[in-house]
Amino acid sequence: MNTPIHLKGNPRRLAVLDYGLFEVYAGPRTIGICGFVIETDAGEVVLIDTGFPAKYAADAAAATLEDELGSFGRVLSVTPDNLPAAQLAKLGLDKGDISLMIQSHTHIDHIGDMAGFPQVPILISADERALSRPLYWSGKRAMDWPDRDYQLVREDMTLGPGFEVLHCPGHAPGQLAFMVQLPETGWVLLTSDAISRASEIDEKFAGSWDVDQAIFHGNRLMALAAQRRAMVIYGHSPEQWPKLKKAPDWFE
């Protein structure tokens, strides 16, 4: 465990993966479930997050009942086309092309196919990996940790040239965010659920695992984005998601 991982190449392009739609009853608001692929100019392919478990594409109602997710919201659309293999295929990739998996945190809509890439090392916060099982949802802890080579993140780190991993506990104990520098687009901040939507900043991150830490890291992420004039892609923005370019298109 914790074998050092360092990317050799610079980020060449980034794609947003569409893992489906979910309605959060609070609000209510409709949110996209996203993942990301980053390719480097050394041929490395990094996958960030894998969406809902495949059982939601087979029978969302039964899966929701099993996981007791219905008190929080409902799946609007998770189909086989929204699973990682199909999303990667849109980019001309398959699971065997992935060099590194990153788990931004371990909630149900981010770790559904974490075990589906047997050959791939996983980068994850040490605080999440220290849990007996992934957070999943509502205390269910339904998933086991796959037997993998893990690199554990305890603080901000540089994964490779132009690829920073930012340790931002608050939404979850080991929440990660990412700053990637692309050749044409420039810096891109992937907040993941450290900032799920822009309005969360004004809402003071109510409902977070640790509100004070969420506020602190939300503020520092936005300050860093402003400093670098970065494009910001939020974790679950109802306003941004419908307009966001997604696979098979790339940000370059």
PLY file of the C-alpha trace (Angstrom):
ply
format ascii 1.0
element vertex 252
property float x
property float y
property float z
element edge 251
property int vertex1
property int vertex2
end_header
0.00 0.00 0.00
1.02 3.61 -0.63
3.41 2.82 -3.47
4.56 6.21 -4.83
2.76 7.22 -8.01
3.98 10.03 -10.23
2.73 10.92 -13.69
5.43 11.46 -16.28
3.48 13.54 -18.77
1.67 16.86 -18.80
-2.13 16.85 -19.03
-3.03 16.93 -22.72
-6.82 16.87 -22.55
-9.70 16.33 -20.12
-13.13 14.80 -20.63
-16.22 14.99 -18.43
-18.03 11.66 -18.02
-21.82 11.57 -17.69
-22.80 9.06 -15.02
-26.48 10.04 -14.99
-29.00 12.35 -13.33
-30.25 12.46 -9.77
-32.93 14.56 -8.05
-32.03 15.79 -4.57
-35.25 16.38 -2.62
-33.75 19.30 -0.70
-34.30 22.25 -2.99
-35.37 20.27 -4.97
-32.57 20.24 -7.51
-31.53 18.02 -10.40
-27.83 17.20 -10.43
-25.50 15.47 -12.85
-23.23 12.70 -11.65
-19.80 13.27 -13.11
-16.44 11.63 -13.54
-13.35 12.73 -15.43
-10.66 11.35 -17.69
-7.33 13.12 -18.01
-4.87 12.04 -20.70
-1.22 13.08 -20.54
1.23 13.60 -23.38
3.11 10.53 -22.11
0.11 8.31 -22.88
-1.12 8.00 -19.29
-4.88 7.89 -18.69
-6.29 8.92 -15.31
-9.88 8.16 -14.29
-11.49 10.18 -11.49
-14.57 8.49 -9.94
-16.93 5.84 -11.34
-20.50 6.94 -10.56
-23.30 4.81 -9.12
-23.08 1.02 -8.78
-24.19 -0.87 -11.90
-27.30 -2.17 -10.11
-28.82 1.31 -10.52
-28.70 0.90 -14.30
-30.41 -2.49 -14.00
-33.20 -1.50 -11.59
-32.91 1.93 -9.99
-36.01 1.51 -7.83
-34.84 -1.76 -6.30
-31.30 -0.42 -5.77
-32.64 2.73 -4.13
-34.74 0.65 -1.75
-31.83 -1.63 -0.92
-29.52 1.31 -0.15
-32.17 3.38 1.65
-31.39 6.27 -0.68
-35.02 7.31 -1.06
-34.99 9.65 1.91
-32.39 11.80 0.15
-33.55 11.75 -3.46
-34.19 9.62 -6.52
-32.35 8.49 -9.61
-33.76 10.20 -12.69
-31.54 8.48 -15.21
-28.76 5.93 -14.80
-28.60 3.62 -17.81
-25.94 1.22 -19.13
-24.73 4.17 -21.22
-23.91 6.02 -17.98
-21.59 3.31 -16.62
-17.80 3.75 -16.84
-17.16 1.24 -19.64
-19.68 2.92 -21.94
-18.47 6.41 -21.08
-14.86 5.41 -21.75
-15.92 3.88 -25.08
-17.20 7.30 -26.17
-13.59 8.45 -25.90
-12.20 5.45 -27.77
-10.94 3.93 -24.51
-11.62 0.81 -22.50
-10.93 -0.17 -18.91
-7.56 -1.63 -19.81
-6.35 1.80 -20.92
-6.63 3.31 -17.43
-3.26 3.95 -15.78
-4.54 5.32 -12.47
-7.89 5.58 -10.70
-8.52 8.45 -8.31
-11.36 8.40 -5.78
-12.33 11.96 -4.87
-14.16 10.48 -1.85
-16.21 7.34 -1.20
-19.89 8.28 -1.40
-22.24 6.06 -3.40
-22.35 8.22 -6.54
-18.55 8.22 -6.87
-17.39 4.65 -6.12
-19.88 2.39 -7.92
-17.26 0.66 -10.10
-14.20 1.18 -7.91
-13.60 -2.58 -7.93
-14.05 -2.88 -11.71
-10.46 -2.05 -12.71
-8.39 -4.92 -11.25
-5.06 -3.86 -12.76
-5.24 -0.22 -11.72
-3.73 1.45 -8.62
-5.99 3.78 -6.64
-5.10 7.21 -5.30
-7.31 8.16 -2.35
-7.22 10.18 0.86
-5.64 8.34 3.78
-8.61 9.42 5.92
-11.09 7.66 3.62
-8.94 4.54 3.22
-8.57 4.29 7.02
-12.31 3.61 7.29
-13.31 -0.02 7.72
-15.34 0.27 4.52
-16.07 3.09 2.06
-18.61 5.68 3.28
-21.17 4.63 0.63
-24.46 5.96 1.99
-26.39 6.43 5.24
-24.17 4.19 7.34
-24.77 1.22 5.03
-21.06 0.67 4.27
-22.17 -1.90 1.71
-18.90 -2.13 -0.25
-15.57 -3.70 0.62
-12.22 -2.18 -0.24
-10.87 -3.83 -3.38
-7.45 -5.45 -3.13
-5.33 -2.83 -4.87
-2.13 -0.88 -4.67
-3.20 2.36 -2.94
-1.45 5.69 -2.83
-2.65 7.62 0.21
-3.04 11.39 0.17
-2.55 13.25 3.45
-2.01 16.78 2.15
-1.91 18.70 -1.10
0.40 17.00 -3.57
1.67 17.28 -7.11
0.79 14.11 -8.98
2.70 15.17 -12.07
3.53 18.29 -14.08
0.40 20.44 -14.25
-1.67 18.03 -12.10
-2.28 18.93 -8.46
-4.32 16.92 -5.94
-5.82 19.13 -3.22
-6.73 17.69 0.16
-10.03 19.36 1.13
-11.84 17.57 3.99
-15.26 18.94 4.82
-17.90 17.34 2.61
-16.30 14.02 3.52
-13.34 13.12 5.78
-10.99 12.70 2.83
-12.48 14.86 0.11
-10.09 15.61 -2.76
-10.21 18.30 -5.45
-7.96 18.70 -8.49
-6.21 21.43 -10.44
-5.16 20.49 -13.97
-3.34 22.68 -16.50
-4.34 22.07 -20.13
-2.46 23.36 -23.20
-5.26 25.59 -24.55
-7.86 25.91 -21.76
-5.27 26.66 -19.09
-5.95 25.77 -15.46
-9.11 23.81 -14.67
-10.31 23.34 -11.09
-12.32 20.17 -10.52
-13.91 20.85 -7.14
-15.70 17.50 -6.82
-17.95 17.72 -3.76
-15.61 20.10 -1.95
-17.90 22.62 -3.70
-20.86 20.81 -5.20
-22.37 24.01 -6.65
-21.56 27.71 -6.52
-24.51 28.47 -4.21
-23.06 26.13 -1.58
-20.54 28.84 -0.70
-23.33 31.28 0.26
-25.16 28.46 2.05
-22.08 27.96 4.25
-21.85 24.29 3.25
-24.78 23.30 5.46
-25.05 19.55 5.99
-21.37 18.84 5.40
-19.51 16.22 7.43
-17.45 19.09 8.89
-18.92 22.52 8.10
-15.96 24.56 9.31
-13.48 22.63 7.22
-15.81 22.72 4.22
-16.02 26.52 4.44
-12.24 26.86 4.82
-11.41 24.64 1.87
-14.20 26.02 -0.30
-12.79 29.51 0.18
-9.22 28.46 -0.52
-10.22 26.60 -3.68
-12.03 29.62 -5.07
-9.11 31.87 -4.15
-6.72 29.55 -5.98
-9.03 29.45 -9.01
-9.16 33.26 -9.08
-5.38 33.52 -8.75
-4.84 31.20 -11.72
-7.89 32.37 -13.70
-8.98 28.75 -13.74
-12.11 27.33 -15.29
-14.15 25.81 -12.44
-16.13 22.60 -12.86
-18.30 22.00 -9.80
-19.20 18.60 -8.41
-22.98 18.71 -8.87
-24.10 22.06 -10.28
-27.70 22.12 -11.54
-26.94 25.26 -13.56
-23.60 24.19 -15.03
-24.24 20.53 -15.79
-26.65 20.89 -18.76
-24.25 23.30 -20.51
-21.04 21.42 -19.77
-19.18 19.75 -22.63
-19.07 16.00 -22.05
-17.61 12.84 -23.62
-16.93 12.25 -26.45
-15.79 15.90 -26.48
-12.60 17.02 -24.77
-11.24 20.13 -23.12
-7.75 20.64 -24.50
0 1
1 2
2 3
3 4
4 5
5 6
6 7
7 8
8 9
9 10
10 11
11 12
12 13
13 14
14 15
15 16
16 17
17 18
18 19
19 20
20 21
21 22
22 23
23 24
24 25
25 26
26 27
27 28
28 29
29 30
30 31
31 32
32 33
33 34
34 35
35 36
36 37
37 38
38 39
39 40
40 41
41 42
42 43
43 44
44 45
45 46
46 47
47 48
48 49
49 50
50 51
51 52
52 53
53 54
54 55
55 56
56 57
57 58
58 59
59 60
60 61
61 62
62 63
63 64
64 65
65 66
66 67
67 68
68 69
69 70
70 71
71 72
72 73
73 74
74 75
75 76
76 77
77 78
78 79
79 80
80 81
81 82
82 83
83 84
84 85
85 86
86 87
87 88
88 89
89 90
90 91
91 92
92 93
93 94
94 95
95 96
96 97
97 98
98 99
99 100
100 101
101 102
102 103
103 104
104 105
105 106
106 107
107 108
108 109
109 110
110 111
111 112
112 113
113 114
114 115
115 116
116 117
117 118
118 119
119 120
120 121
121 122
122 123
123 124
124 125
125 126
126 127
127 128
128 129
129 130
130 131
131 132
132 133
133 134
134 135
135 136
136 137
137 138
138 139
139 140
140 141
141 142
142 143
143 144
144 145
145 146
146 147
147 148
148 149
149 150
150 151
151 152
152 153
153 154
154 155
155 156
156 157
157 158
158 159
159 160
160 161
161 162
162 163
163 164
164 165
165 166
166 167
167 168
168 169
169 170
170 171
171 172
172 173
173 174
174 175
175 176
176 177
177 178
178 179
179 180
180 181
181 182
182 183
183 184
184 185
185 186
186 187
187 188
188 189
189 190
190 191
191 192
192 193
193 194
194 195
195 196
196 197
197 198
198 199
199 200
200 201
201 202
202 203
203 204
204 205
205 206
206 207
207 208
208 209
209 210
210 211
211 212
212 213
213 214
214 215
215 216
216 217
217 218
218 219
219 220
220 221
221 222
222 223
223 224
224 225
225 226
226 227
227 228
228 229
229 230
230 231
231 232
232 233
233 234
234 235
235 236
236 237
237 238
238 239
239 240
240 241
241 242
242 243
243 244
244 245
245 246
246 247
247 248
248 249
249 250
250 251
